[in-house]
Amino acid sequence: MHSHYDDDREDQDTMPDFGEHVDNGIFEQILEMDDDDKREFSKSLVTNFFDQAEETFVKIEELLNTDKLDNGKRLEQLSSLGHFLKGSSATLGFNKIRDSCQIIQQYGHKLNVDGTPEQNEQVCLDRIKAALKTARNDKDVLADMMLNETHGFFQPDEE
């Protein structure tokens, strides 16, 4: 018996195991949209996502650190940012980032992860801060796995 990866595939066509960071089924569908083996389309999606994620994390951090808005308004905006990034990360199959963004969205709605109400707004803000730290760390780990110039999945373009 041989796996479907044995069928005359080049090394660059086999996807590394990104572990629990990535839903391989979803990410393989993204890779199938590439026109060639340079993976320009999927690489641009991934690169744009990481840029978008960092911009969103900065906005979340700014909201967490501001005292210009009341907590209710801050939580509302935090939930919206979490929802936005959750959608982008889910589309690419980036599970761990998606899950942290789900937590940010939930606590922004003053809901615990299990869906029960959490009325203490400071608890919600603290849990969002923790989820942001996790999401940022997971983004950094995944970006390294995907884009690192020496060992990343997407290698730099050769000039």
Phi, psi and chi 1 to 4 in degrees:
 res  aa     phi    psi   chi1   chi2   chi3   chi4
   1 MET       -  142.4  -65.3 -112.6  -46.4      -
   2 HIS  -134.3  154.1   69.4  -79.9      -      -
   3 SER   -82.4  168.5   75.1      -      -      -
   4 HIS   -66.8  -13.7   63.8  -80.6      -      -
   5 TYR   -77.2  -15.4  -73.0  117.7      -      -
   6 ASP   -80.0  -11.7  -65.4  -25.8      -      -
   7 ASP   -75.0   75.5  -64.0  -40.5      -      -
   8 ASP    50.6   36.6  -62.5  -39.2      -      -
   9 ARG   -88.4  142.8  -71.4 -174.4  156.7 -116.9
  10 GLU   -76.3  156.1  -62.9  -66.8  -44.3      -
  11 ASP   -55.0  -39.6  -78.8  -14.3      -      -
  12 GLN   -72.0  -12.0   65.6 -163.6   61.4      -
  13 ASP   -84.1  -19.8  -89.0   -4.8      -      -
  14 THR   -84.9  134.4   58.2      -      -      -
  15 MET   -87.2  133.7 -166.1  167.2   76.7      -
  16 PRO   -68.6  166.0   23.7  -29.6      -      -
  17 ASP   -87.0  111.0 -178.4    8.8      -      -
  18 PHE   -87.6    6.8  -64.1  111.3      -      -
  19 GLY    64.4 -145.7      -      -      -      -
  20 GLU   -76.3   -3.4   56.4 -168.3   11.9      -
  21 HIS   -68.6  -31.8  -76.3  -84.5      -      -
  22 VAL  -131.0  137.4  175.8      -      -      -
  23 ASP   -81.8  105.3  179.4  -46.2      -      -
  24 ASN   -59.5  -37.1  -72.2  -22.7      -      -
  25 GLY   -61.1  -46.1      -      -      -      -
  26 ILE   -67.2  -45.5  -66.4  173.3      -      -
  27 PHE   -66.2  -35.6 -166.1   63.5      -      -
  28 GLU   -62.4  -36.1  -79.4  175.8   -5.7      -
  29 GLN   -63.8  -37.4  -71.4  177.4  -18.6      -
  30 ILE   -63.2  -45.4  -59.4  -68.6      -      -
  31 LEU   -63.6  -31.5  -64.6  177.6      -      -
  32 GLU   -66.0  -17.8  -73.6  169.9   10.0      -
  33 MET   -79.0  -10.9  -67.1 -177.1 -146.9      -
  34 ASP   -67.5  142.0  -75.7  -43.4      -      -
  35 ASP   -78.7  -28.5  -70.7  -26.1      -      -
  36 ASP  -145.0 -178.2   56.6   26.4      -      -
  37 ASP   -84.3    5.5   50.8    3.2      -      -
  38 LYS   -79.0  -15.7  -72.4 -174.5 -178.1  160.6
  39 ARG    58.9   36.7  -57.0 -137.1  177.5  -82.3
  40 GLU   -63.2  -41.7  -72.8  173.9   19.0      -
  41 PHE   -65.3  -53.4  176.7   72.9      -      -
  42 SER   -66.0  -36.6   57.8      -      -      -
  43 LYS   -62.3  -40.8 -177.5  178.2 -178.8  179.2
  44 SER   -66.4  -38.5   71.6      -      -      -
  45 LEU   -61.4  -45.9  -75.4  178.7      -      -
  46 VAL   -66.5  -45.7  168.0      -      -      -
  47 THR   -61.5  -44.9  -56.3      -      -      -
  48 ASN   -62.9  -38.8  -71.3  -22.4      -      -
  49 PHE   -61.2  -46.8  169.1   77.8      -      -
  50 PHE   -62.7  -37.7  -72.2  132.5      -      -
  51 ASP   -64.5  -46.0  -69.1  -15.3      -      -
  52 GLN   -62.2  -41.2  178.4 -172.2   67.9      -
  53 ALA   -62.2  -45.7      -      -      -      -
  54 GLU   -63.8  -41.9 -168.1   50.6   43.8      -
  55 GLU   -60.3  -41.9  -72.8  169.9   23.1      -
  56 THR   -67.4  -41.2  -54.7      -      -      -
  57 PHE   -60.3  -39.6  -67.1  157.6      -      -
  58 VAL   -63.2  -43.0  167.1      -      -      -
  59 LYS   -62.5  -41.4  -70.8  177.1 -174.0  170.7
  60 ILE   -62.9  -45.2  -70.2  170.6      -      -
  61 GLU   -60.3  -43.3 -153.3  163.9   43.3      -
  62 GLU   -61.0  -42.5  -72.8  169.4   -6.2      -
  63 LEU   -65.2  -38.4  -80.9  166.4      -      -
  64 LEU   -65.9  -29.5  -73.2  167.8      -      -
  65 ASN   -99.7   -0.2  -65.6  -35.8      -      -
  66 THR   -88.9  151.7 -171.5      -      -      -
  67 ASP  -120.1   15.8   52.0    8.9      -      -
  68 LYS   -80.6  -18.5  -69.2 -173.6  172.6   83.7
  69 LEU  -118.3  151.3  -64.4  170.2      -      -
  70 ASP   -72.4  160.9   68.8   60.3      -      -
  71 ASN   -58.3  -37.1  -75.8  -12.1      -      -
  72 GLY   -60.3  -46.3      -      -      -      -
  73 LYS   -65.8  -41.6  -76.2  -92.7 -176.0 -106.8
  74 ARG   -60.6  -46.4  -74.5  165.9   63.2 -162.5
  75 LEU   -62.2  -39.7  -72.1  168.3      -      -
  76 GLU   -58.8  -48.4 -137.8  172.1   86.5      -
  77 GLN   -68.6  -37.1  -69.5 -179.4   24.1      -
  78 LEU   -63.2  -42.0  -72.0  163.0      -      -
  79 SER   -61.1  -43.1  178.8      -      -      -
  80 SER   -62.5  -43.0  173.9      -      -      -
  81 LEU   -66.1  -40.1  -70.6  167.2      -      -
  82 GLY   -62.3  -42.4      -      -      -      -
  83 HIS   -62.9  -44.7  176.2   76.0      -      -
  84 PHE   -58.7  -50.5  165.4   71.8      -      -
  85 LEU   -73.8  -28.7 -159.9   54.1      -      -
  86 LYS   -60.4  -42.9  179.7 -176.5   79.4  173.1
  87 GLY   -63.2  -45.4      -      -      -      -
  88 SER   -63.0  -44.8  -55.5      -      -      -
  89 SER   -69.3  -36.0   50.0      -      -      -
  90 ALA   -65.7  -38.1      -      -      -      -
  91 THR   -60.3  -35.9  -60.5      -      -      -
  92 LEU   -89.5   -8.8  -68.6  171.5      -      -
  93 GLY    84.5   21.6      -      -      -      -
  94 PHE   -87.6   82.7  -65.2  171.8      -      -
  95 ASN   -59.7  -48.7  -67.0  -17.5      -      -
  96 LYS   -66.1  -40.6  -70.3 -175.0   83.0  174.5
  97 ILE   -65.7  -43.0  -61.2  168.8      -      -
  98 ARG   -56.1  -45.3  176.8 -154.3   63.0 -153.8
  99 ASP   -64.3  -40.4  -67.1  -12.4      -      -
 100 SER   -66.0  -37.8  -68.7      -      -      -
 101 CYS   -67.5  -33.2  -68.6      -      -      -
 102 GLN   -62.1  -41.8  172.6   68.3   33.4      -
 103 ILE   -62.8  -43.8  -68.4  168.6      -      -
 104 ILE   -60.7  -44.0  -68.0  168.0      -      -
 105 GLN   -62.4  -46.7 -179.8 -176.4   -8.7      -
 106 GLN   -60.0  -52.0  -71.0  -81.5  111.7      -
 107 TYR   -67.5  -26.7  -79.0  107.2      -      -
 108 GLY   -63.9  -29.3      -      -      -      -
 109 HIS   -89.4    8.4  -77.2  -51.8      -      -
 110 LYS    58.1   45.9  -65.3 -162.5  -96.2 -170.9
 111 LEU  -126.4  137.1  -64.1  170.4      -      -
 112 ASN   -67.6  169.5  -70.4  -61.3      -      -
 113 VAL   -59.4  -32.9  179.2      -      -      -
 114 ASP   -81.7    1.7   65.1    5.3      -      -
 115 GLY    92.5   -4.4      -      -      -      -
 116 THR   -78.4  150.1   58.9      -      -      -
 117 PRO   -64.2  143.4  -17.3   27.7      -      -
 118 GLU  -126.1  101.2  175.0   52.5   72.9      -
 119 GLN   -79.6  -20.5  -66.0  -53.5  -42.0      -
 120 ASN   -77.3  106.3 -175.0  -32.4      -      -
 121 GLU   -65.3  -32.0  -68.5  177.6  -21.1      -
 122 GLN   -67.1  -38.2 -169.1   55.2   52.6      -
 123 VAL   -60.2  -44.6  167.0      -      -      -
 124 CYS   -59.7  -46.5  -67.0      -      -      -
 125 LEU   -62.9  -40.4  -69.1  167.4      -      -
 126 ASP   -65.4  -40.2  -69.9  -16.5      -      -
 127 ARG   -70.3  -33.9  -60.7 -134.0  169.2  113.3
 128 ILE   -65.7  -41.8  -71.0  171.0      -      -
 129 LYS   -60.4  -42.1 -170.8  177.1  -78.3 -168.2
 130 ALA   -65.9  -41.7      -      -      -      -
 131 ALA   -66.2  -35.7      -      -      -      -
 132 LEU   -63.0  -44.4  171.7   63.8      -      -
 133 LYS   -60.5  -44.0 -175.6  176.6 -179.1 -176.0
 134 THR   -63.9  -46.0  -59.2      -      -      -
 135 ALA   -62.0  -42.5      -      -      -      -
 136 ARG   -65.6  -42.3 -156.4  173.4 -127.5  154.5
 137 ASN   -62.9  -45.8 -179.1   57.4      -      -
 138 ASP   -62.9  -36.7  -70.7  -23.8      -      -
 139 LYS   -63.8  -44.1 -179.3 -152.9   61.9  110.6
 140 ASP   -63.7  -42.4  -68.8  -16.0      -      -
 141 VAL   -63.5  -46.8  168.6      -      -      -
 142 LEU   -67.7  -40.3 -171.1   56.0      -      -
 143 ALA   -61.5  -38.2      -      -      -      -
 144 ASP   -65.0  -44.7 -177.8   63.4      -      -
 145 MET   -61.9  -34.3  -76.6 -166.1  -98.8      -
 146 MET   -92.0  -39.0  -64.5 -133.8  170.1      -
 147 LEU  -116.5   -4.9  -58.9  173.5      -      -
 148 ASN   -55.4  133.8 -176.5  -68.7      -      -
 149 GLU   -64.5  -26.7  -70.8 -174.7   13.9      -
 150 THR   -98.2  -34.3   55.6      -      -      -
 151 HIS  -130.8    8.6   61.5 -101.6      -      -
 152 GLY   -74.3  157.6      -      -      -      -
 153 PHE   -59.4  -45.7  176.8   65.7      -      -
 154 PHE   -93.9  111.8  -64.4  104.4      -      -
 155 GLN   -83.8  153.2  -73.8  -60.3  -61.4      -
 156 PRO   -61.7  150.7   -9.8   15.7      -      -
 157 ASP   -64.5  138.6  -60.1  -32.5      -      -
 158 GLU   -85.5  128.3  -64.6 -179.2   20.3      -
 159 GLU   -80.7      -  -62.0  -57.6  -42.1      -
